[in-house]
Amino acid sequence: MRLSTQADYAVRAVYELARRDPGAVVHTDAIAAAQRIPGSRLTKVLQELARADLVRTFRGSGGGVALARSPEQITVRQVYEAVEGPVLLCRCRQRVEPCGDDPCDTHDFWQGVESLLNRELDTTTFAALARRTRSGATGTAAGTAGRR
């Protein structure tokens, strides 16, 4: 399993906004530089995040991007799904190879992993990620650091 570049950039862009002062409008060049994201890729990701009402964009000389909600109200899952769609590990749920009435032998396993991953992504907010980094903690998915 791999995290797509687009999902990675989306999470890093929202993280960068979450670590700023509340309501801060940040120029896309500043986000790109701070998170080492190519500007053209960042623009595309920010458009997807704006469509999902996770960020707001502002045009003009004082323009840039701001979070549409507080970092406490934005989860990693929301950002991921804004650019990638639902997290689906079961091939049958992706409609790649439907199981039909007789699920494949590993169906329940993958569905369980999918549920665990979705739960972790859903309970991790960007406020928690920003706090974790400020405190120097790196935490793991198995730990509770960085939870709401």
PLY file of the C-alpha trace (Angstrom):
ply
format ascii 1.0
element vertex 148
property float x
property float y
property float z
element edge 147
property int vertex1
property int vertex2
end_header
0.00 0.00 0.00
1.21 3.46 -0.81
0.05 6.95 -0.01
-0.43 8.84 -3.26
1.62 11.96 -3.84
-1.58 13.97 -4.14
-2.88 12.76 -0.75
0.51 13.42 0.84
0.59 16.96 -0.54
-2.98 17.60 0.61
-2.23 16.50 4.17
0.98 18.54 4.26
-0.76 21.66 2.89
-3.57 21.50 5.45
-1.04 20.76 8.17
0.91 23.89 7.16
-2.26 25.99 7.42
-3.18 24.38 10.76
0.13 25.38 12.34
-0.45 29.04 11.49
-2.51 31.55 13.46
-6.27 30.94 13.27
-7.75 32.52 10.16
-4.34 33.24 8.63
-4.34 33.65 4.86
-1.13 32.08 3.58
0.28 32.61 0.11
0.62 29.37 -1.82
4.34 30.05 -2.38
4.85 30.00 1.40
3.02 26.68 1.73
4.96 25.20 -1.19
8.30 26.31 0.25
7.58 25.25 3.82
6.35 21.80 2.80
8.55 21.28 -0.28
5.59 20.84 -2.61
5.87 21.82 -6.29
3.69 24.88 -6.88
1.79 23.44 -9.83
0.88 20.30 -7.86
-0.09 22.37 -4.82
-2.51 24.45 -6.90
-4.35 21.33 -8.05
-4.53 19.91 -4.53
-5.81 23.20 -3.10
-8.57 23.30 -5.73
-9.74 19.86 -4.59
-9.60 20.92 -0.94
-11.58 24.08 -1.74
-14.25 22.01 -3.54
-14.56 19.94 -0.36
-14.94 23.15 1.73
-11.79 22.41 3.72
-9.92 25.52 2.59
-10.90 28.92 1.22
-8.94 30.64 -1.49
-8.48 34.38 -1.86
-7.40 36.12 -5.05
-5.38 39.28 -5.45
-2.15 40.69 -4.07
-3.11 39.81 -0.49
-4.52 36.50 -1.58
-3.72 33.00 -0.57
-5.36 30.13 1.25
-6.93 29.73 4.68
-8.62 26.87 6.46
-12.40 26.92 6.00
-12.87 25.53 9.52
-10.78 25.31 12.64
-8.05 22.64 12.68
-10.01 20.87 15.44
-12.83 20.29 12.95
-10.74 18.90 10.08
-9.65 15.27 10.14
-6.97 13.55 8.11
-9.67 11.34 6.61
-11.60 14.36 5.30
-8.49 15.69 3.60
-7.52 12.31 2.19
-11.00 11.69 0.83
-11.19 15.17 -0.69
-8.40 14.28 -3.10
-8.60 10.47 -3.32
-12.15 9.46 -2.51
-13.01 6.85 0.11
-10.35 4.64 1.67
-11.09 1.23 0.16
-8.76 -1.71 0.68
-11.22 -4.46 -0.25
-10.98 -5.04 -3.99
-14.63 -6.00 -4.05
-15.64 -2.67 -2.51
-13.52 -0.93 -5.12
-15.52 -2.90 -7.67
-12.27 -4.25 -9.15
-13.18 -7.88 -8.50
-16.65 -8.11 -6.96
-17.09 -10.94 -4.47
-20.81 -11.21 -5.15
-22.78 -13.38 -2.74
-19.71 -15.42 -1.84
-17.01 -13.14 -0.33
-13.39 -14.03 -1.01
-11.46 -15.73 1.79
-9.60 -12.57 2.84
-12.55 -10.18 2.55
-13.17 -9.90 6.29
-9.48 -9.32 7.00
-9.17 -6.43 4.52
-12.45 -4.94 5.63
-11.19 -5.00 9.23
-7.92 -3.29 8.27
-9.90 -0.74 6.29
-12.08 -0.03 9.34
-9.05 0.42 11.61
-7.39 2.77 9.14
-10.56 4.82 8.66
-11.04 5.08 12.41
-7.47 6.37 12.88
-7.79 8.86 10.03
-11.18 9.99 11.35
-10.00 10.59 14.91
-6.82 12.47 14.03
-7.41 16.18 13.58
-5.02 18.74 12.19
-5.01 20.54 15.52
-3.67 17.34 17.06
-1.04 16.98 14.34
0.09 20.58 14.85
0.29 20.08 18.64
2.22 16.86 18.20
4.83 18.59 16.05
5.10 21.64 18.29
5.76 19.42 21.30
8.33 17.41 19.36
6.34 14.18 19.68
6.30 11.95 16.67
3.71 9.42 17.90
2.60 6.41 15.93
-0.74 5.22 14.73
-0.77 2.74 17.59
-0.25 5.47 20.19
-2.72 8.00 21.47
-0.55 11.06 20.92
-2.20 13.42 18.49
-5.78 12.42 19.14
-8.58 14.89 19.69
0 1
1 2
2 3
3 4
4 5
5 6
6 7
7 8
8 9
9 10
10 11
11 12
12 13
13 14
14 15
15 16
16 17
17 18
18 19
19 20
20 21
21 22
22 23
23 24
24 25
25 26
26 27
27 28
28 29
29 30
30 31
31 32
32 33
33 34
34 35
35 36
36 37
37 38
38 39
39 40
40 41
41 42
42 43
43 44
44 45
45 46
46 47
47 48
48 49
49 50
50 51
51 52
52 53
53 54
54 55
55 56
56 57
57 58
58 59
59 60
60 61
61 62
62 63
63 64
64 65
65 66
66 67
67 68
68 69
69 70
70 71
71 72
72 73
73 74
74 75
75 76
76 77
77 78
78 79
79 80
80 81
81 82
82 83
83 84
84 85
85 86
86 87
87 88
88 89
89 90
90 91
91 92
92 93
93 94
94 95
95 96
96 97
97 98
98 99
99 100
100 101
101 102
102 103
103 104
104 105
105 106
106 107
107 108
108 109
109 110
110 111
111 112
112 113
113 114
114 115
115 116
116 117
117 118
118 119
119 120
120 121
121 122
122 123
123 124
124 125
125 126
126 127
127 128
128 129
129 130
130 131
131 132
132 133
133 134
134 135
135 136
136 137
137 138
138 139
139 140
140 141
141 142
142 143
143 144
144 145
145 146
146 147
